[in-house]
Amino acid sequence: MWKFIRYEWKLWLKSPMLWIFLLINTLLVMGAVSSDNVTIGGGVGSVNKNAPYVVEFYYGVMSLICLLMTTAFMNSSANRDFTNGMYQFIFTSPIKKRDYYFGKFIGASTIAIIPLLGVSIGSLIGPFMPWAQPERYGAVVWNGHLQGLICFGIPNTLIAAVLLYVLAITFRSNIVSFIGAMLLLVLYGVSAGFTRDIEKEWLANLLDPFGFRPESIMAKYMTVDEKNAHGVSLGGALLINRIIWLVISALILTLVYFKFSFTLKNQKIKKEKEKKDDEVIQTNEPKDHAYTIIHRFSFSALWYLIRFETKAIIKNPTFIIIVVIGLINLIVSLTSFTGRYGTDQYPVTYDVIGTIQGSFYLFLIGIITFYSGVLVWKERDMKINEIQDSTPVQTAMLFVSKLIAMVFSIALILGLTIIIGVITQSLFGYYRFQLDVYIKSLLVLDLLSFSFLVVIALFFHYLINNRYIAYFAFVAFIILNQFIWSALKISTNMVKFGATPSVVYSDMNGFGPFVPSLVWFNIYWFVFSVIVGFLIYSFVLRGQETGLRHRLGQSKYILVKNKLVIGLCVIVFILCGSFVYYNTKVLNKYDSEKELENKQVDYEKQYKKYEKLVQPRFYKYNYNIDIMPYDRSVVATVEAWARNISTTPVTELHFTLPTIPDSVKILIRGSKLKLNDKRLHYRIYTLEKPLQLNDSVLITFNVSKMTRGFENEVSFTQLTQNGTFFNNIDIIPTFGYNKGYEIGDKNKRVKLKLPKRLRMPKLNENDLASRANTYISTDADWVEVNTTISTTPDQIAIAPGSLIRSWKANGRNYFNYRLDQKSLDFYSFISARYLVARKKWKDIDLEVYYIKEHEYNVPNMLLSLEKSLEYYTANFGKYYHRQCRIIEFPRYSGFAQVAMSPRMILTRCFMWLRMRWDTSTGRTRYAVPVCRGQK
Amino acid sequence: MILQISNLNKQYSNGVIALSDVSLTIGNGMFGLLGPNGAGKSSLMRTLATLQEADSGTAMLDDIDVLNNKEAVRKVLGYLPQEFGVYPRTSAADLMEHLALLKGFGNRSERREMVNNLLVKANLWEHRKKSVSSYSGGMRQRFGIAQCLIGSPKLVIVDEPTAGLDPGERNRFYNILSEIGENIIVILSTHIVQDVKELCTHMAIMDKGKVLFHGNTDDALEQIRDKVWERKVTKAELAGFQGEYNIISSKLVGGNPLIHAFSDTEPGNGFVKAEENLEDVFFAKINELV
């Protein structure tokens, strides 16, 4: 046996693959340990970056990532003698089956552990990188490395190795091994579903072949100090999991050993049923007339070829198996489709779509990666290429049919997921199938982005003309394309291949604000892909000449021949690109992440000195707001009264401007603009007459936000077609320095050399400066608010307080709201096509603003409001406002605003889509909290 | 039709010279290309089949420039490569139809009819619904020739079609080939002398990229008339004879070597005149004796 082990070792230690894998892992971990820009399986938070817990965690994650590397080792070792055609020599030589079988396994599986050591190497050298911050590291704790290897590294490699080796040696097929690896990942994914439910944690503990779930469950309650001191030790659920999986693996390995045999499997000879040929041979005499030959482009021929290629993809057993595994994973996710905190939620279409994207797309990317290669190499694999290449068929037709067939197959799979989604919905008793949303999300938007990927995959295969390098290039490209642009501080979607703005569908607003930029970016990348398509076409190999010079010549020839069409495409691309550029960079400006950070730093450095400056405090507002929801624009005139309540005279008024309006005018009688920092949005006005104690000043703000063209990423979802929702501080300036704009992240502050700051001031009753403010604002106390707000005739606009009157003028709806009681200075303005349910409780108006699609729980909400008010007023105190409102808004933000002025703002799922509601009390585990009024 | 090949040269990137100044004139009828493995036969045929470039030289099929106007060649070409595979799970009829489509037959019913005719011609009619990958070697080669004939080509190139076929299948294959080889150019490459002898009137012998002989088979035989002598020897004697005479071939007959010697005059020493055949021409040419 020893000689087989040694043979494997010698072979692998000399192979570059092993060391490349080790290098990749080392670099990955080193990156994650030394920089915050690289993460493996999520950030580590405040724990030391080389803490034993982190190292162990990385061993876990990397053992998952290394699965494919293990596949490569095991597969190659198990099949080597077959692929080389050596098996006949080996199987007929006098060796023992035991030595061969186990020798190869031990040899290859021990080698497969080596790349994992990159975790230790990476985390040991990471802290010494020049960009590393010393304070993020503790001493090296070897225990973490050891635990990582014992708990994850070695067992996971062995478990995976057994399965992959056994599959490889039994089926001798790369594909089956690939599927085996996928299967392990699926098990891992399935176990994830059970961790969400605390009562099923034990199942998650057992099902996860990587031991990751028990580890995370055991680490759930570890403190930072504990994580810095030691990792999760091998014990409890983790130990049980490891033992179970290792025993299972050992059993499988032995079982297959007994089935393994040196004699070749009998090749199955299918006995085809002798079918009597009923068809009469039409003619033995060849007809005289010539057949129609079309040597031009014809759609019917193209269509035939597309069908032919598509059939070749979808009838392939491997393809079917991968899809089926993906679908199993999807169905598992869909059946455990529960809402937050164990309550059931209606399976609305966008949520089902989200599940499809989350659980199935990895498989789709796998299919694209794998099958684009298979498709390109199909003819050569089958050795039919010489026949095909010598036919007069146009090269472009061959290539285009493959491209379209690939896209077609993906569309078919997506169609299948839609059917499964619809079935799931109906099984949950939910029948509002939004087929249009399914189609737009999956079959238009996602299919387009997958098509871009297909184009690039084909590009690499045709250009490089080496399947394995092309696979590698494609995967490397995807990964690079994912993060290189943000690393280079470039955030435009125009350079990140196939990038389109992220989109959130909401039941209230559809695709709303995202539509224009989505359309244009998709056109942009589509045209780009067409150009790449021509480039690919020019490199399609026909015949046996693989020399670079010949291929370049051919490429040039084809490109020149098609220069008109290509030129046209390039012009369209440039036009389209200019238009996108004009919209995203000229009409709309956005800061890269880095620039945003710089601004924050500069703001703090320049204006922090004004933090303690005495400023007046707002006490009354008159808002005049015009919302143009369908233009996504707003114009507002705000009269604000402020009073100096300190004994220090105020000579200057300082403002930090909101960043969203594109025009802010500030009018103060008897003042002069002293400083206007347009970059950092800071202004100082000098008052001719200083404000003494109790002196008031009227400040008029004229603000407007006009949405022009489209953006790179939709930045301001508060202004939208149906469901405009913004806060007062989104549109009007605040007094003085606003600490909220400082960089909050502790580690980032260190990196940017900013002083440490406390999240909260220390508890100290003498700290009057901190005690002077509520948690809401630093420039106001209790305020009066009077609002006149207008919107389009089909919408209802809402502002804080009682509705005094509403009227129609200039073809618009006007509303006047006034606060009955002074309130804290934070509230919002809303406009949407609402339905309203009303009820009276004592003299308080209970109102629920909702959309028709989410009417399920409206009566319960009203009931809940009533019951809650009853209980709280009886037990806690008076309710000061005259209304209590629940208002729905689009799901662009995941928050709810509760008790900000007399209303509750709720995004979709908290209550709207819950399926069960305890109607007897009108309360569930989280009853509606009721607004707190002014004391 | 006349295929005129002039001064064709080809060197592979690894330095192997595949074609060296190859010039041939090929008219209608069966043309045999004879040569040992690695003689450059396949390189020449691939070049004619538009799959490979030549470094220099020309090839004209009437007025079609074979090397530069590939599309025009492909329209009149039928090609059966030395080795070919098929798509799995695809029946012979389906595959034929697919290839017919690639050759430009857009009309579905016509395509069907033509495919059926060819399948009948190749004796594959009753197996047309079986997957080609399940065919035996002979059936597969017949399928190969059937696909080759799609669209009544003017130039048919078959590269070593009978390798590995049993005698029965070989005959069947020859029958199909000879039927079509009257009005069009059929180039058949082989390293089996018998093939050429039975099928071709014109032939060329190639070795190491060079054309050693080019003409009709009678001329070929004429070159060695009265110059080939044979004798049975024992194995022990063989080495001695090989040193002494121009031995062009030796094969075992009944366990003892029967050697053919090339000599302008009668060598004596037990040699008797052998009946000259193409095989002797072949070996004589390769050993550069004529």
HADDOCK unambig.tbl for C-alpha pairs under 7 A between the chains (distance, minus, plus):
assign (segid A and resid 277 and name CA) (segid B and resid 126 and name CA) 6.82 0.50 0.50
assign (segid A and resid 283 and name CA) (segid B and resid 117 and name CA) 6.90 0.50 0.50
assign (segid A and resid 284 and name CA) (segid B and resid 117 and name CA) 6.49 0.50 0.50
assign (segid A and resid 286 and name CA) (segid B and resid 117 and name CA) 6.49 0.50 0.50
assign (segid A and resid 291 and name CA) (segid B and resid 110 and name CA) 6.58 0.50 0.50
assign (segid A and resid 292 and name CA) (segid B and resid 105 and name CA) 6.24 0.50 0.50
assign (segid A and resid 292 and name CA) (segid B and resid 107 and name CA) 6.70 0.50 0.50
assign (segid A and resid 293 and name CA) (segid B and resid 104 and name CA) 5.20 0.50 0.50
assign (segid A and resid 293 and name CA) (segid B and resid 105 and name CA) 4.82 0.50 0.50
assign (segid A and resid 293 and name CA) (segid B and resid 106 and name CA) 6.47 0.50 0.50
assign (segid A and resid 294 and name CA) (segid B and resid 104 and name CA) 4.85 0.50 0.50
assign (segid A and resid 294 and name CA) (segid B and resid 105 and name CA) 6.01 0.50 0.50
assign (segid A and resid 294 and name CA) (segid B and resid 106 and name CA) 5.98 0.50 0.50
assign (segid A and resid 295 and name CA) (segid B and resid 104 and name CA) 5.39 0.50 0.50
assign (segid A and resid 301 and name CA) (segid B and resid 101 and name CA) 6.80 0.50 0.50
assign (segid A and resid 301 and name CA) (segid B and resid 106 and name CA) 6.36 0.50 0.50
assign (segid A and resid 382 and name CA) (segid B and resid 85 and name CA) 4.96 0.50 0.50
assign (segid A and resid 382 and name CA) (segid B and resid 86 and name CA) 5.52 0.50 0.50
assign (segid A and resid 382 and name CA) (segid B and resid 87 and name CA) 6.02 0.50 0.50
assign (segid A and resid 383 and name CA) (segid B and resid 84 and name CA) 4.97 0.50 0.50
assign (segid A and resid 383 and name CA) (segid B and resid 85 and name CA) 4.52 0.50 0.50
assign (segid A and resid 383 and name CA) (segid B and resid 86 and name CA) 6.83 0.50 0.50
assign (segid A and resid 384 and name CA) (segid B and resid 84 and name CA) 5.37 0.50 0.50
assign (segid A and resid 384 and name CA) (segid B and resid 85 and name CA) 5.03 0.50 0.50
assign (segid A and resid 384 and name CA) (segid B and resid 86 and name CA) 5.70 0.50 0.50
assign (segid A and resid 386 and name CA) (segid B and resid 81 and name CA) 6.54 0.50 0.50
assign (segid A and resid 387 and name CA) (segid B and resid 79 and name CA) 6.39 0.50 0.50
assign (segid A and resid 387 and name CA) (segid B and resid 80 and name CA) 6.71 0.50 0.50
assign (segid A and resid 387 and name CA) (segid B and resid 81 and name CA) 6.88 0.50 0.50
assign (segid A and resid 390 and name CA) (segid B and resid 49 and name CA) 6.13 0.50 0.50
assign (segid A and resid 390 and name CA) (segid B and resid 50 and name CA) 6.39 0.50 0.50
assign (segid A and resid 390 and name CA) (segid B and resid 51 and name CA) 6.76 0.50 0.50
assign (segid A and resid 390 and name CA) (segid B and resid 74 and name CA) 5.70 0.50 0.50
assign (segid A and resid 390 and name CA) (segid B and resid 79 and name CA) 6.90 0.50 0.50
assign (segid A and resid 391 and name CA) (segid B and resid 74 and name CA) 5.32 0.50 0.50
assign (segid A and resid 391 and name CA) (segid B and resid 75 and name CA) 6.94 0.50 0.50
assign (segid A and resid 391 and name CA) (segid B and resid 102 and name CA) 6.20 0.50 0.50
assign (segid A and resid 391 and name CA) (segid B and resid 103 and name CA) 5.28 0.50 0.50
assign (segid A and resid 392 and name CA) (segid B and resid 71 and name CA) 5.83 0.50 0.50
assign (segid A and resid 392 and name CA) (segid B and resid 74 and name CA) 4.66 0.50 0.50
assign (segid A and resid 392 and name CA) (segid B and resid 75 and name CA) 5.21 0.50 0.50
assign (segid A and resid 392 and name CA) (segid B and resid 102 and name CA) 6.76 0.50 0.50
assign (segid A and resid 392 and name CA) (segid B and resid 103 and name CA) 5.35 0.50 0.50
assign (segid A and resid 393 and name CA) (segid B and resid 102 and name CA) 4.89 0.50 0.50
assign (segid A and resid 393 and name CA) (segid B and resid 103 and name CA) 5.75 0.50 0.50
assign (segid A and resid 393 and name CA) (segid B and resid 104 and name CA) 6.50 0.50 0.50
assign (segid A and resid 542 and name CA) (segid B and resid 51 and name CA) 6.83 0.50 0.50
assign (segid A and resid 543 and name CA) (segid B and resid 51 and name CA) 3.76 0.50 0.50
assign (segid A and resid 543 and name CA) (segid B and resid 52 and name CA) 5.83 0.50 0.50
assign (segid A and resid 544 and name CA) (segid B and resid 51 and name CA) 5.50 0.50 0.50
assign (segid A and resid 544 and name CA) (segid B and resid 52 and name CA) 5.40 0.50 0.50
assign (segid A and resid 545 and name CA) (segid B and resid 52 and name CA) 5.58 0.50 0.50
assign (segid A and resid 545 and name CA) (segid B and resid 53 and name CA) 6.74 0.50 0.50
